[in-house]
Amino acid sequence: MIVLVLCHFVLAACAVPLVRRLGRFAFVVLALPPAAATVWAVTEWSGTESGRAVTWSWEWISTYDVSVALRLDALAELMVLLAAGVGMLVLLYCASYFTDDSPKLAPFAGNLLAFAGAMLALVLADDLITLYVFWELTTVFSYLLIGHGSELKKNRRSALQALTVTTLGGLAMLVGFLILGEAAGTYRISAIVADPPHQTLAVSVAVVLVLCGALSKSAIWPFSLWLPNAMAAPTPVSAYLHAAAMVKAGVYLVARLAPAFADVPVWRPVVLVLGGATMLLGGWRALRLNDLKLVLAYGTVSQLGFLTVLAGAGNRNAALAAVAMILAHALFKAALFLVTGIVDHAAGTRDLRKLSGLARSMPYVCTFAVLAAGSMAALPPFLGFAAKEAALDALLHGDTADRWVLAVIVAGSVLTVAYTFRFVWGAFARKPGVADTPVHRVGAALLAPPAVLAVAGLVLGPGVGWTDRLFAAYADVYPAPAHPYHLALWHGFGLVLLLSALTWAGGAVLFAWRSAVARFSRRAAWPTADSVFGHLLLGLERVALQVTGFVQRGSLPGYLAITLMVMLAGQLAVLFTDRPWEGAVAPRAWDTPLQGAVALLTCAAALSCLTVSRRMKAVVLAGLTGYGAALLFVVQGAPDLALTQFCVETVSMIVFVLVLRRMPVRFEESIGTWRRALRIPVALVAAATVGVAVWVAGAARVAEPAGTPMVEEVAHHGLKDVVATILVDLRAWDTMGESAVLAAAAIGVTSLIYLHRRSETSMNREELRGETAWTLSGGRLAGLPQGDDTAPERDWLAAGSTLAPEHRSVVFEVVGRLVFHPILVLSLYLLFCAENMPGGGFVAGLVAGLGLITRYLAGGRFELAEAAPLQPGLFTGLGLFLSTAVALGGLTEGTVLHAWTHYGHLPLFGDYHLSTSVLFDFGVYLLVLGVVLDIVRALGAKVDRQIERAAGALTPASDAGTGDPNR
């Protein structure tokens, strides 16, 4: 199973070269994975209809009992045949529908096959989290497919609308899944269905949340607005996603969970009421539309409401009718969408008011359309008739609620027959006063897929008994009724057949009065859901603008004050409500008097920041608070934390200084007395609140501290540094996430501020024709030696000659040259000694970055380019790649980030060992080094270059070649 799923994604990744080489015929190759899945499902038919399930699982997150689990049972067998079989036919259809020069054909082909793979995995998933992952993948790929023609605003809006609605429903569903998994004690769907959790308020809330996801995916009212707008997608997408695959996902989920939760009090009212309302509203809207695709779209909405009612009714016979109707609907609706594509392809329009006489000019297309439409109208001897009979019988013999729903279903079926007649008449009939529509010839390859689907609906009508055992294997999960229903084309004369005849007659009457019905429908029409959605978005934007204008006033202190006040309100509310300090151990003032002295000096530096007006003083004082925190770590006996804090504060202060070169010396914002009087208490109260919260959190410990077990675990592996081991082994997932965030934040911020290209190679001396930024920034001082009088007699740095003589310092250059390589050696020492001594990849990367900063401060931007000729992105990307590769390498031992150690002996060095945690830490080292180098280049060297450019000190060729207007 997993191989079939992976084949879809692997071949989808190869879609671009395939389309480039084979053109539109690449769709034939891309149809191979769905074809293989179809063949596999057919071979498993006999086993699944006898109740056997095929399973596969791989442990993903063992701590939370989450696995990538796949399971093929009777219901999954049906959905696999639909997802793979119809997907295969649609891909073959695309080979004739598109041309070699169709725009964006390769991405479209890859996205369509990837969607088929995600849908296949979704219906096979036997784990709630796995199902959610592939659920959202179908959402993403459907967004890309609907927005295929992204040059049109309508397509972009439709794609975004579908993404918004289905994603919101999916997020609600995820919360419901988490609640259900915790309540049941497992995330295995088969286990939850076999042994549902007890009905509690939490389970009821979870059921409602799950239904939100399912109903939004299947376009059930009030979430039905996105499906008609999704008709902006190419017709093959509509035939697959919106007839046989994506919209069936919600119905499938309802059918999958109904045996376990249909007895929950909120289940049936939500499913029956919303499903019935959707069937009526969708069918009624289809009677007044003139676009063939929109007629089918609203008809699909109506039929999805019908399917939801059957799947969620909660009894055996309704479940049997539901799976039969799912199959029938996929066959006739996919065929009709494909026929609509042929009509549009041949006639150049889908407007039924302009189409005329196509029955004579396209007889084969008309024949297969009539076959599919007969099944949609539930006429005998089609599969749709057999499924509709089963549905009516199940509701007729149900309880009172089922009989009320039966009346709604009969009324909805009248509308279904009416818009079916309207579709066939509008597409193929000759209309008075309308000239016959000219069409071009349709090839057999384009007609074959809808022909196969339409004929299947005809053959499976009399042959519906072939599916009875498979469908009953699913339906028998429910308690057996007194008279189990069996699928057959003919059950004799009775009330059910009379109801069917009533729907045919009512539909025929509505079609005969189609003009009057359309006029009445337009007059009595409510505001469309699409317009309501648009007005809601517009109102939300206006509210957001008002709130943004009120809050975002361009004052950083104001933003900080608002943040602190919100935090204070929440924390104080919790503290005064729960009173957690009662019974807590009283805090000690300090462990040693030295802690108190350091804390007092740190607080004094922090308070002094409130009184200064110069930016540089504020930076220095803020840096002193960081150094004070590092001293507290030293006093407390945490050298790892202290070393990291010292390095971070040093790099931060240097970055601040680099930024301050382009800012005024003093704070420009005028602070009144009352503002200062307000800010100081807010800051002090915030600090006190955080301190109390930390004390309360520490005093609330009831379990034994984890420090001792961690020390023992680390010592068991022959290591000593617990902190480093936690970062690169025990909590390596956290480190990976933090590394990725650090890289994204640094690269994003520097790129947004200066808009520089990662591949820029303009750091060469030839571009300079005047003085450097450091010369330009300094004024000439009268009475002091100038030029060569103060310059060193030789160049101690690689780019020392680029500096103005009066700005060169022999002491700084010598020191910079002497300490650079020892700093790099020290960084490597800190990296490799981290297992047994203070150090690690993060602090080692900072130390290496400080070495590069020293070269920059001593020799300018050209010296930095000589010291680090490679791009920062190379270090950052290589670090992320190495850490991720080490993490994935653990899969060879069964789980991500599994650590292993190699022991060996070298003649001169003796015994040694090499651990994957060191390689992981080396990735962190490279990443941090790349981030620091990127910041220094962006805020140091790039600023220097801007100054030189403004002063005309750059050659025109190099200045123009950057392509950056900010240079």
SEKOL-717785 format. One record per residue (C-alpha): residue in one letter; x, y, z. Coordinates in steps of 0.5 Angstrom, whole numbers, padded with zeros to 4 digits, always signed. Each point is the difference from the previous one (the first is absolute). Example, Ala and Ser with C-alpha at 12.3 -4.5 7.8 and 13.67 -1.06 7.14 Angstrom:
REM residues 2
A+0025-0009+0016;S+0002+0007-0002;
This chain:
REM residues 967
M+0000+0000+0000;I+0005+0005+0002;V+0004-0002-0006;L-0006+0002-0005;V-0001+0007+0004;L+0008+0002+0000;C+0000-0002-0008;H-0006+0005-0001;F+0005+0006+0003;V+0006-0003-0003;L-0003+0000-0007;A-0003+0007+0002;A+0007+0003+0001;C+0002-0002-0007;A-0006+0003-0003;V+0004+0006-0003;P+0006-0004-0004;L-0006-0005-0002;V-0004+0006-0003;R+0006+0003-0003;R+0002-0006-0004;L-0007-0003-0001;G-0005+0006+0000;R-0007-0002+0001;F+0001-0007+0000;A+0004+0000+0006;F-0007-0001+0003;V+0000-0007-0002;V+0006-0002+0004;L-0002+0004+0006;A-0007-0004+0000;L+0005-0006+0001;P+0000+0000+0008;P-0008+0001+0000;A-0001-0006-0005;A+0005-0004+0005;A-0004+0002+0006;T-0007-0002-0004;V+0003-0007-0002;W+0002-0001+0008;A-0006+0002+0002;V-0004-0005-0004;T+0005-0005+0002;E-0002+0001+0007;W-0008+0000-0001;S-0001-0007+0002;G+0004+0001+0006;T-0004+0006+0002;E-0007-0002-0001;S+0001-0006+0004;G+0002+0005+0006;R+0008-0001+0000;A+0004+0007+0000;V+0007+0001-0003;T+0004+0004+0005;W+0007+0004+0000;S+0003+0004+0006;W+0006+0004+0001;E+0001+0003+0007;W+0001+0007+0000;I-0001+0004+0006;S+0000-0006+0005;T+0000+0004+0006;Y-0007+0002-0002;D-0002-0006-0003;V+0000+0003-0007;S+0001-0004-0006;V+0000+0000-0007;A-0005-0005-0001;L-0004-0003-0006;R-0006-0005+0000;L-0004-0002-0006;D-0007-0003+0002;A-0006+0000-0004;L-0002+0008+0000;A+0008+0001-0001;E-0001-0005-0006;L-0005+0004-0003;M+0003+0007+0001;V+0007-0002-0003;L-0004-0003-0006;L-0003+0007-0001;A+0006+0004+0002;A+0005-0004-0005;G-0005-0002-0005;V-0003+0006-0002;G+0007+0004+0001;M+0003-0005-0005;L-0006+0002-0005;V+0001+0007+0001;L+0007+0000-0001;L-0001-0004-0007;Y-0005+0005-0001;C+0005+0006+0001;A+0004-0003-0005;S-0005+0002-0006;Y-0003+0006+0004;F+0006+0004+0000;T+0005+0002-0005;D+0008+0000+0000;D+0000+0007+0000;S-0005+0001+0006;P+0002+0005+0005;K+0003-0003+0007;L-0001-0007-0002;A+0005-0003+0003;P-0001+0003+0007;F-0008-0002-0001;A+0002-0007-0002;G+0005-0001+0007;N-0006+0003+0004;L-0005-0004-0003;L+0004-0007+0001;A+0002+0002+0007;F-0007+0002+0002;A-0002-0007-0002;G+0006-0003+0005;A-0003+0004+0005;M-0007-0002-0001;L+0002-0007+0000;A+0004+0000+0007;L-0006+0004+0003;V-0005-0006-0001;L+0005-0005+0002;A+0002+0004+0006;D-0001-0004+0007;D+0003+0006+0004;L-0004+0006+0002;I+0007+0004-0001;T+0002-0003-0006;L-0007+0001-0003;Y+0000+0007+0002;V+0007+0001-0004;F-0002-0003-0006;W-0007+0004+0001;E+0004+0007+0000;L+0004-0003-0006;T-0006+0000-0004;T-0002+0007+0002;V+0007+0002-0003;F+0000-0003-0006;S-0008+0002-0002;Y+0002+0007+0002;L+0006-0001-0005;L-0005-0003-0005;I-0006+0005+0000;G+0005+0005+0000;H+0003-0003-0007;G-0001+0006-0004;S+0003+0005+0005;E+0000+0006-0005;L-0008+0001+0001;K-0002+0003+0007;K-0006-0004+0000;N+0004-0007+0000;R+0005+0003+0006;R-0006+0002+0004;S-0004-0006-0001;A+0007-0004+0002;L+0001+0004+0006;Q-0008-0001+0002;A+0001-0007-0001;L+0006+0000+0004;T-0003+0004+0006;V-0006-0004+0001;T+0003-0007+0000;T+0006+0002+0004;L-0004+0003+0005;G-0005-0006+0001;G+0007-0004+0000;L+0003+0004+0006;A-0007-0001+0003;M+0000-0008-0002;L+0007+0000+0003;V-0002+0002+0007;G-0005-0005+0000;F+0004-0005-0002;L+0005+0001+0006;I-0006+0000+0005;L-0002-0006-0003;G+0007-0004+0000;E+0001+0002+0007;A-0007-0002+0002;A+0000-0007-0003;G+0008-0001+0002;T+0002-0001-0007;Y+0000+0004-0007;R-0001-0007-0004;I-0007+0001-0004;S-0002-0007+0000;A+0001-0001+0007;I-0004+0006+0002;V-0006-0002-0004;A+0001-0007+0003;D+0000+0003+0007;P-0003+0007+0000;P+0002+0004+0006;H-0006+0002+0005;Q-0004+0005-0002;T+0002+0007+0004;L-0001+0007-0001;A+0008+0000-0003;V-0002-0006-0005;S-0006+0004-0002;V+0004+0006-0001;A+0005-0004-0004;V-0006-0003-0005;V-0002+0007-0001;L+0007+0002-0002;V+0001-0006-0004;L-0006+0001-0004;C+0002+0007-0001;G+0006-0002-0004;A-0004-0006-0004;L-0006+0005-0002;S+0005+0006-0002;K+0003-0005-0004;S-0006-0003-0004;A-0003+0007-0001;I-0006-0001+0005;W-0004+0006+0002;P+0002+0005+0002;F+0007-0002-0003;S-0002-0001-0007;L+0002+0006-0003;W+0007-0002-0002;L-0002-0006-0004;P-0004+0004-0006;N+0006+0006+0000;A+0005-0006-0001;M-0003-0001-0007;A+0005+0005-0002;A+0005-0006+0000;P+0001-0004-0007;T-0006-0005-0001;P+0005-0006+0002;V+0001+0003+0007;S-0008+0000+0001;A-0001-0007-0003;Y+0005-0003+0005;L+0000+0005+0006;H-0007+0002+0000;A-0003-0006-0002;A+0004-0006+0002;A+0005+0002+0005;M+0001+0006+0004;V-0007+0001+0002;K-0001-0007+0002;A+0005+0001+0005;G-0005+0003+0005;V-0006-0005-0002;Y+0006-0006+0001;L+0002+0003+0007;V-0008+0000+0002;A-0001-0007-0002;R+0007-0002+0003;L-0002+0003+0007;A-0008-0001+0000;P+0000-0007+0003;A+0004+0002+0006;F-0003+0007+0001;A-0007+0000-0003;D-0003-0001+0007;V+0003+0006+0002;P-0006+0005+0001;V+0003+0006-0004;W+0002-0005-0006;R-0007-0001-0003;P-0003+0007+0000;V+0006+0003-0003;V+0001-0005-0006;L-0007-0001-0001;V-0002+0007+0000;L+0006+0003-0004;G+0000-0005-0005;G-0008+0000-0001;A+0001+0008-0001;T+0006-0001-0004;M-0004-0004-0005;L-0006+0004-0001;L+0004+0007+0000;G+0005-0003-0005;G-0005-0003-0005;W-0004+0006+0000;R+0005+0004-0002;A+0002-0004-0006;L-0006+0001-0003;R+0001+0007-0002;L+0007+0000-0002;N+0003+0000-0007;D+0007-0002+0000;L+0000-0008-0001;K+0006-0001+0005;L-0004+0005+0006;V-0006-0005-0001;L+0004-0006+0001;A+0003+0004+0006;Y-0006+0002+0004;G-0003-0007-0002;T+0007-0003+0003;V-0002+0004+0006;S-0007-0003+0001;Q+0003-0007-0001;L+0005+0001+0005;G-0005+0002+0005;F-0004-0006-0002;L+0006-0005+0001;T+0001+0004+0007;V-0007-0002+0002;L+0001-0007-0002;A+0007-0001+0003;G-0001+0003+0007;A-0007-0003+0001;G+0003-0005+0004;N-0004-0006-0002;R+0002-0006-0004;N-0004+0000-0006;A+0001+0008-0001;A+0008-0002+0001;L-0001-0005-0006;A-0004+0005-0004;A+0005+0005+0001;V+0006-0004-0003;A-0004-0002-0006;M-0002+0008-0001;I+0007+0002+0001;L+0002-0005-0006;A-0006+0002-0004;H+0002+0008+0001;A+0007-0001-0002;L-0001-0004-0006;F-0006+0005-0003;K+0003+0007+0003;A+0007-0001-0003;A-0003-0003-0006;L-0004+0007-0001;F+0005+0004+0002;L+0005-0003-0005;V-0006+0001-0006;T+0000+0007+0002;G+0007+0001-0001;I-0001-0004-0007;V-0006+0005-0002;D+0004+0006+0002;H+0006-0003-0003;A-0004-0001-0007;A-0005+0006+0000;G+0004+0005+0004;T-0005+0002+0005;R-0004-0003+0006;D-0006+0005+0000;L-0006-0005-0001;R-0004+0006-0003;K+0005+0000-0006;L+0001-0007-0001;S-0005-0003-0005;G+0000-0007-0004;L+0006-0003+0003;A-0004-0007+0000;R+0001+0000-0007;S+0007+0002-0001;M+0003-0004+0006;P-0005-0006+0000;Y+0005-0004+0004;V+0001+0005+0005;C-0007+0001+0001;T-0001-0007+0001;F+0005-0001+0006;A-0003+0007+0003;V-0007-0003+0000;L+0003-0007+0003;A+0003+0004+0006;A-0006+0005+0000;G-0005-0006+0001;S+0004-0003+0006;M+0000+0007+0003;A-0007+0001-0001;A-0001-0007+0003;L-0003-0003-0006;P+0000-0008-0001;P+0004-0004-0001;F+0006+0004+0002;L+0004+0000+0006;G-0003+0006+0003;F-0007-0003+0000;A+0002-0006+0004;A+0004+0005+0005;K-0006+0005+0000;E-0005-0006+0002;A+0005-0002+0005;A+0000+0007+0003;L-0008+0001+0000;D-0001-0007+0003;A+0005+0001+0006;L-0003+0007+0002;L-0007-0003-0001;H+0001-0005+0005;G+0004+0004+0005;D-0002+0004+0006;T-0005+0006+0000;A+0006+0005-0002;D+0002-0005-0006;R-0007+0001-0003;W+0001+0008+0001;V+0006-0001-0004;L-0003-0004-0005;A-0005+0005-0002;V+0006+0005-0001;I+0004-0005-0004;V-0006-0001-0004;A-0001+0007-0001;G+0007+0001-0002;S+0000-0006-0005;V-0005+0004-0004;L+0004+0005+0000;T+0006-0005-0002;V-0005-0002-0006;A-0001+0007-0002;Y+0007+0002-0001;T+0002-0006-0003;F-0005+0001-0006;R+0002+0007+0000;F+0007-0002-0001;V-0001-0005-0006;W-0005+0005-0003;G+0005+0006+0001;A+0006-0004-0003;F-0003-0004-0006;A-0007+0002-0002;R-0002+0004-0006;K-0003+0007+0003;P-0005+0004-0004;G+0004+0007-0002;V+0007-0003+0001;A+0004-0002-0006;D+0004-0007+0001;T+0006+0001+0003;P+0006-0001-0004;V+0005-0005+0003;H+0006-0004-0002;R+0002-0007+0000;V+0001-0004+0007;G+0005-0005+0000;A-0001-0007+0003;A+0005+0001+0005;L-0004+0006+0003;L-0006-0004+0000;A+0002-0006+0003;P+0001+0002+0007;P-0007+0002+0001;A-0003-0005-0004;V+0003-0005+0005;L-0003+0003+0006;A-0007+0001-0003;V+0000-0007-0003;A+0002-0003+0007;G-0006+0004+0003;L-0004-0004-0005;V+0003-0007+0001;L+0000+0001+0008;G-0007+0001+0000;P-0002-0007-0002;G+0006-0002+0003;V+0000+0003+0007;G-0001-0006+0003;W+0008-0001-0001;T+0001+0005+0005;D-0005-0002+0005;R+0005-0004+0004;L+0006+0005+0000;F-0005+0006+0002;A-0003-0005+0005;A+0006-0001+0003;Y+0001+0007+0002;A-0008+0001+0002;D+0000-0006+0005;V+0005+0004+0005;Y-0007+0003+0002;P-0005-0004+0004;A-0004-0005-0005;P-0007+0002-0001;A-0006-0005+0000;H+0000+0000-0008;P+0007+0002-0003;Y-0001+0003-0006;H+0004-0003-0006;L+0002+0004-0006;A-0004-0002-0007;L-0003+0003-0006;W-0007-0002+0001;H-0003-0001+0007;G-0007+0000-0003;F-0006+0005+0000;G-0001+0004+0007;L+0000+0007+0003;V+0008+0001-0001;L-0002-0001-0008;L-0006+0004+0001;L+0005+0006+0003;S+0005-0001-0006;A-0006+0001-0005;L-0002+0006+0004;T+0007+0003-0001;W+0000-0001-0007;A-0006+0003-0001;G+0001+0006+0004;G+0007+0001-0003;A-0004+0000-0007;V-0005+0005+0002;L+0006+0004+0003;F+0003+0000-0007;A-0006+0001-0004;W-0001+0006+0004;R+0008+0002+0000;S-0001+0007-0002;A-0005+0002+0005;V+0004-0004+0005;A+0006+0004-0002;R-0003+0007+0001;F-0003-0002+0007;S+0006-0003+0002;R+0004+0007-0002;R-0005+0004+0003;A-0001-0004+0007;A+0008-0001+0000;W+0004+0002+0006;P+0006+0003+0000;T+0005-0005-0002;A+0005-0003+0005;D+0006+0003-0005;S-0003+0007+0001;V+0000-0001+0008;F+0007-0003+0000;G+0002+0006-0004;H-0003+0005+0005;L+0002-0004+0006;L+0007+0001-0003;L-0001+0007-0001;G-0002+0001+0007;L+0005-0003+0003;E+0005+0004-0004;R-0003+0006+0002;V+0000-0002+0007;A+0008-0002-0001;L+0001+0007-0003;Q-0003+0003+0006;V+0003-0004+0005;T+0007+0001-0003;G-0001+0007-0001;F-0002+0001+0008;V+0006-0005+0002;Q+0006+0001-0005;R+0002+0007+0001;G+0007-0001-0001;S+0003+0000+0007;L+0004-0006+0002;P-0001+0002+0007;G-0007+0001-0001;Y+0000-0007-0003;L+0004-0003+0006;A-0005+0003+0005;I-0006-0003-0003;T+0003-0007+0000;L+0002+0001+0007;M-0007+0002+0002;V-0003-0005-0003;M+0005-0005+0003;L-0001+0003+0007;A-0008+0000-0001;G+0000-0008-0001;Q+0006-0001+0005;L-0003+0004+0006;A-0007-0003-0002;V+0002-0007+0001;L+0005+0001+0006;F-0006+0004+0004;T-0005-0005-0002;D+0004-0007+0002;R+0004+0003+0005;P+0006-0005-0001;W+0005+0003+0005;E-0005-0002+0005;G+0004-0006+0003;A+0006+0001-0004;V+0007+0000+0002;A+0003+0007+0002;P+0005+0002-0005;R+0007+0002+0003;A+0003+0006-0002;W+0007-0003-0002;D+0004-0006+0000;T+0006+0004+0001;P+0001+0007+0001;L+0004+0001-0006;Q-0007-0002-0004;G-0003+0006+0004;A+0006+0005-0002;V-0001-0002-0008;A-0007+0000+0000;L+0000+0007+0003;L+0005+0003-0005;T-0004-0003-0005;C-0007+0003+0002;A+0004+0007+0001;A+0002-0001-0008;A-0007-0002-0002;L-0003+0006+0004;S+0005+0005-0003;C-0002-0002-0007;L-0006+0004+0002;T+0003+0007+0001;V+0005+0000-0006;S-0001+0004-0006;R+0006-0003-0005;R-0001-0006-0003;M+0007-0002+0001;K-0001+0000+0007;A-0006-0004+0000;V+0003-0005-0004;V+0006-0001+0005;L-0005+0000+0006;A-0004-0005-0003;G+0006-0004-0002;L+0002+0000+0008;T-0006-0003+0002;G+0001-0006-0005;Y+0007+0000+0003;G-0003+0000+0007;A-0004-0006-0002;A+0006-0004-0002;L+0004+0002+0006;L-0006-0003+0004;F+0000-0006-0004;V+0008-0001+0002;V-0002+0001+0007;Q-0005-0005+0000;G+0005-0005-0003;A-0003+0000-0007;P+0006+0001-0005;D-0003-0002-0006;L-0006+0005+0001;A+0005+0005+0002;L+0004-0001-0006;T-0005+0000-0005;Q-0003+0007+0003;F+0006+0003+0000;C+0001-0001-0007;V-0007+0002-0002;E+0000+0006+0003;T+0007+0002-0003;V-0003-0002-0007;S-0006+0004+0002;M+0004+0006+0002;I+0004+0000-0006;V-0006+0000-0005;F-0004+0006+0004;V+0007+0004-0001;L+0000-0002-0007;V-0008+0002-0001;L+0001+0007+0004;R+0005+0002-0005;R-0006+0002-0005;M-0004+0003+0006;P-0001+0006+0004;V+0005+0001+0006;R-0006+0001+0005;F-0007-0003+0000;E-0004+0005-0004;E-0007-0002+0003;S-0002+0005+0006;I-0002-0003+0006;G-0004+0004+0005;T+0000+0000+0007;W-0007-0004+0001;R+0003-0005-0006;R+0006-0001+0004;A-0004-0001+0007;L-0005-0005-0004;R+0006-0004-0003;I+0004-0001+0006;P-0005-0003+0005;V-0003-0004-0006;A+0007-0003-0001;L+0001-0001+0007;V-0006-0004+0001;A+0001-0004-0006;A+0007-0002+0003;A-0003-0001+0007;T-0006-0005-0003;V+0005-0004-0004;G+0004-0001+0006;V-0006-0002+0004;A-0002-0005-0006;V+0007-0003+0000;W+0000-0001+0007;V-0007-0003+0000;A+0002-0004-0005;G+0006-0003+0003;A-0004-0001+0007;A-0005-0004-0004;R+0004-0006-0001;V-0003-0006+0003;A+0004-0005-0004;E+0008-0002+0001;P+0004+0005-0004;A+0003-0003-0007;G+0007+0002+0001;T+0002-0006+0004;P-0003-0005-0005;M+0003+0004-0006;V+0007+0000+0003;E+0000-0008+0001;E-0002-0001-0007;V+0005+0005-0003;A+0005-0004+0005;H-0002-0007-0002;H+0002+0002-0007;G+0007+0003+0002;L-0001+0007-0001;K+0000+0006+0006;D-0003+0006-0003;V-0008-0001+0001;V-0002+0007-0003;A+0004-0002-0007;T-0003-0007+0000;I-0007+0003+0001;L+0001+0005-0006;V+0002-0005-0005;D-0003-0007+0002;L-0005+0000+0006;R-0004+0007-0003;A+0003+0000-0007;W-0007+0001-0003;D+0000+0007+0003;T+0007+0001-0002;M-0002-0001-0007;G-0006+0004+0000;E+0004+0006+0004;S+0005-0001-0006;A-0005+0001-0005;V-0003+0006+0003;L+0006+0003+0001;A+0003-0001-0007;A-0007+0003-0003;A-0001+0006+0005;A+0008+0002-0002;I-0001-0001-0007;G-0007+0003-0001;V+0002+0006+0005;T+0006+0002-0004;S-0003-0001-0007;L-0006+0004+0002;I+0004+0006+0002;Y+0005+0000-0005;L-0003-0004-0006;H+0007-0003-0001;R+0001-0006-0004;R+0003-0006+0003;S+0004-0001-0007;E+0003+0007+0000;T+0008+0000-0001;S+0001+0007+0000;M+0005+0000+0006;N+0006+0001-0004;R+0005+0006+0000;E+0000+0001-0007;E-0007+0003+0001;L+0003+0006+0004;R+0002+0006-0003;G+0000+0005+0006;E+0001+0000+0007;T-0003-0006+0004;A-0006+0001+0005;W+0004+0001+0006;T+0004+0005-0003;L-0006+0004-0002;S-0003-0001+0007;G+0006+0004+0003;G+0001+0007+0000;R+0007+0003-0001;L+0003+0002+0006;A+0005+0007+0000;G+0006-0001+0003;L+0001-0007+0000;P+0004-0004-0004;Q-0003-0002-0007;G+0001-0006-0005;D+0006-0004+0000;D+0003+0003+0007;T-0005-0004+0004;A+0000-0007-0005;P+0003-0006+0002;E+0006-0001-0004;R-0003-0007-0003;D-0006-0003-0001;W-0002-0005+0006;L-0007-0001-0003;A-0002-0003-0007;A-0004+0006-0002;G+0004+0005+0005;S+0002+0004-0006;T-0008+0002-0002;L+0000+0004+0007;A+0002+0008+0000;P+0007+0000+0003;E-0003+0004+0006;H-0005-0005+0002;R+0005-0006+0000;S+0002-0002+0007;V+0006-0004+0000;V-0002-0003+0007;F-0007-0002-0002;E+0003-0003-0007;V+0005-0004+0004;V-0005-0002+0005;G-0005-0002-0005;R+0005-0004-0004;L+0003-0004+0006;V-0007-0002+0004;F-0004-0001-0007;H+0003-0007-0001;P+0000-0002+0008;I-0007+0002+0000;L-0002-0005-0005;V+0004-0005+0003;L-0004+0002+0007;S-0006-0001-0004;L+0001-0007-0002;Y+0003-0002+0007;L-0007+0002+0003;L-0004-0004-0006;F+0004-0006+0002;C+0001+0000+0007;A-0008+0001+0001;E-0001-0007+0003;N+0005+0001+0006;M+0001+0007+0001;P-0004+0007-0001;G-0001+0001-0008;G-0004-0002-0005;G-0002+0002-0008;F-0004+0006+0002;V+0005+0004+0004;A+0006-0003-0004;G-0004+0003-0006;L+0000+0007+0004;V+0007+0000+0001;A+0002-0002-0007;G-0005+0006-0002;L+0004+0005+0005;G+0006-0002-0003;L-0002+0002-0007;I-0003+0007+0003;T+0007+0001+0003;R+0003+0000-0007;Y-0006+0004-0002;L+0001+0006+0005;A+0008+0000-0001;G+0000+0000-0008;G-0007+0002-0002;R-0005-0004-0005;F+0005-0002-0005;E+0004-0003+0006;L-0006-0004+0001;A-0001-0002-0007;E+0007-0003+0000;A-0001-0004+0007;A-0007-0003-0002;P+0000+0000-0008;L-0006-0005+0000;Q-0007+0003+0001;P-0003-0001+0006;G-0006-0004-0003;L+0005-0005-0001;F+0001-0001+0007;T-0007+0000+0002;G-0002-0004-0005;L+0005-0005+0001;G-0001+0000+0008;L-0007-0001-0001;F+0001-0006-0005;L+0005-0003+0004;S-0005+0000+0007;T-0006-0003-0004;A+0005-0005-0004;V+0002-0003+0007;A-0007+0001+0003;L-0003-0004-0006;G+0006-0005+0000;G-0003-0003+0007;L-0005-0003-0004;T+0005-0006-0002;E-0001-0001+0008;G-0008+0001-0001;T-0001+0007+0003;V+0002+0007-0002;L+0006+0003+0004;H+0002-0007+0002;A+0007+0001+0003;W+0006-0005-0001;T+0007+0000+0001;H+0006-0003-0003;Y+0006-0002+0004;G+0007-0001-0003;H+0007+0000+0001;L+0006+0004-0003;P+0007-0001+0001;L+0003+0006+0002;F-0007+0003+0003;G-0002-0006+0004;D-0008-0002+0001;Y-0005+0005-0003;H-0007+0000-0001;L-0005+0004-0005;S-0007+0001+0001;T-0005+0003-0004;S-0002+0005+0005;V+0007+0003-0002;L-0002+0000-0007;F-0007+0003+0002;D+0004+0006+0004;F+0004+0001-0006;G-0006+0002-0004;V-0002+0005+0005;Y+0007+0003+0000;L+0000+0001-0007;L-0007+0003+0000;V+0002+0005+0006;L+0006+0002-0004;G-0004+0001-0006;V-0005+0004+0004;V+0005+0004+0003;L+0004+0001-0006;D-0007+0002-0004;I-0001+0005+0006;V+0007+0004-0001;R-0001+0000-0007;A-0007+0003+0000;L+0001+0005+0005;G+0008+0001+0000;A+0003-0001-0007;K-0007+0002-0004;V-0001+0006+0004;D+0007+0002-0002;R-0001-0001-0007;Q-0006+0004+0000;I+0004+0006+0003;E+0005-0001-0005;R-0005+0000-0006;A-0003+0006+0003;A+0006+0004+0000;G+0002-0003-0007;A+0006-0004+0002;L-0002-0006-0004;T+0001-0001-0007;P-0006+0000-0005;A+0000-0007-0002;S+0000-0003+0006;D-0005+0005+0003;A-0005-0002-0006;G+0002-0007+0000;T-0003-0002+0007;G-0008+0001-0002;D-0001+0003+0006;P-0004+0007+0001;N+0003+0001+0007;R+0007-0001-0002;
